[in-house]
Amino acid sequence: MKTSPPVELVVASFDDPIVSRLHAGPPPTGEPGTAAAGRSRAAYPPVATDAGMVFLVARSASGPVGCAGLRRLGDDTAEVERLYVRPEYRGLGISRLLLAGVEDLARRRGFTVARLEAGDLRVAGLYASSGYVRIAPFGRHPARSVCFEKSLLVPVTGGRTTGPRSLPRT
């Protein structure tokens, strides 16, 4: 089994060069474990058009290895987008780390619901095992899209839930 290199998660804006370099790399190869699986590079508009989107970037000593974007959909709902891990780092748990990290970022920004569109059914297992449930397509996603949603409310003892965790804002 491959072992993951130490990575740190950092927040970056949509126009940060580190994000641009990740999305300018080779097109997604359809590898399971990324929302980009099965899509061509043309399926993604240029990152510079995504004002208001924030990214969480996974960095190792050798540089950026993956990212996940977060976009506001409504007062309490955010969309996780562009979950991408460079091919040579896939299978190391970085997609799961990025997904959990972007969920925490959403909570810190006051969101209570996360939604996403799976570009390929091969990634559905990652989302289901991370607490996402399948929903009807939403927003700009076409009717054939496979979409998921997760409550970001934190469970407490006794099965009750509370609001978003109180974490420092970024």
N, C-alpha and C positions, 0 to 999 in steps of 0.2 A: 504494500500500500504506500502511496506517495505521502510525504509529510509536507505540511504547509509551511512556507517560510513565514517568519514573524511579519505581521502587517499591522499598520496603524490606519485608523479611519480618520479622515479630515474632511471638513466641509469646504466646498468650493462653489463659486458662482458659475452660472451657465457659460460665461465668457472666459473663464480661467484657462490659460494655456494647457494646464495638466488635463483638463476635461477634453479640450479640443484634440490633444494628442491621442487620447484613448479612442475617441470616435473617428479619428482620421486613420487609424490603423487598418489592418486587413479586414475585409468584411466578415461578419459573423459566419461561422462554418456550419451552423445547424447543430452544434454540440448541445446536448441536454445540459440543463443547469444555468441557462441564461435566458432571459426574456427575449434576447435577440435571436435565439435559435430559429432557423428556417426563414429568416428575412434577408433581403438583399440590402446593401448599403443605401440604395435609393429609397428604401422604405422610411429612412430617417431624414427629416428635414435638417438642414444645418443647425448645429447647436446654437449659433448666434441668434436664431429666431426665437429662442426659448427664454426670453426675458421673464423673470419671475420664477424660473425654475432654479432649484438649488441642487447641488450634487454632493453625494458622499463618495469620497474616493478612497479606495484601499491602496496603500503604498507599502512597498517592501524596500529593502536597502537598494535594490536595483531600479526602483522607480515605480510608477503607477501600474497596478495590476488589474484593476477593475473599478467600476463605479455604478452608482444607482442614483437616479434623479427623483426629485419630489416636486410635484406641482399642486398648487391649491385648486380644488374643484369647487368648494363651497366653504361656508363658515366652519363646518366641522369635518369636512371630507377632503382628503388629499389623494393624489394618484401617484403610485410608484411607477416610474418609467425608466427605460433604457438600462435595465440591469444588465451589465456586461462584464465579463471576465475574459482577459486575454487567454487565447487557446492554451498556451503553455502552463497556465495556472489553474485550469479547470480540473475538477475532481479533488480539490483540496479543501473544500468547505468554504471557500471565499464567497460564493454566491449566497450561501446561508448567512454568513457573517454580515455581508452588505445588506441583505434583506432585513435582518434584525436591527442593524444600525440605522437604516433609513426609517424604520418604524419608530425607533426611539427619537430620532430627529423630528418626526411628525408629531409625536406626543409632546415634545418640548415646545413645539410651535402651536400647541393647543388643538390639534386635530384628534378626533375620537374614532374616525373610520379611515381605513386605507383601502383603496381599490387599485386594481391593476388588470391589464390585458395580457394574456399569455400568447406570445407569438407562435407557439407550438405546443401541442398537447404533451410533448415529452417533458416539459417543465412543470406540468400540473402537479406532479408528486411533490416537488419542492414546496409549492404554495400550499397544497393540502396539508402536508406535514408541518407547516408553519402556522396553521390555524386559519387559513383562508377557506372560504366556501364559495362555490360557484354561484354566479349571479347572471342575470340577463345583461347583454351588452349595454354600455352606458356611454354618454357623451358622444364623442366623434367616432367611436368604434363601430364598424359595420355589423350588421345582424349576424354574420357568421363568426364573429369574434368569440373567443373563450375568455370570459372575464371572471374575476374573483374579488372578494371583499373580506375584510377582517376588522373586527372591533378592536380598537386600541385601548379600550377600557381595561384597567388592571384588576384581575380578580383578587378578592380578599377572602379571608377565612369565612366559612359558612356559605360560600357560593354567591355572595353578593358581589357587586362590582362598584368600583369608585370611578371617579373621573381620571383624566390623564395624570400620570405621576408628576410630582413637582420636581422638575429638574431645571438646572440653569438654562436660560435661553442662550442660543448661539447667534 
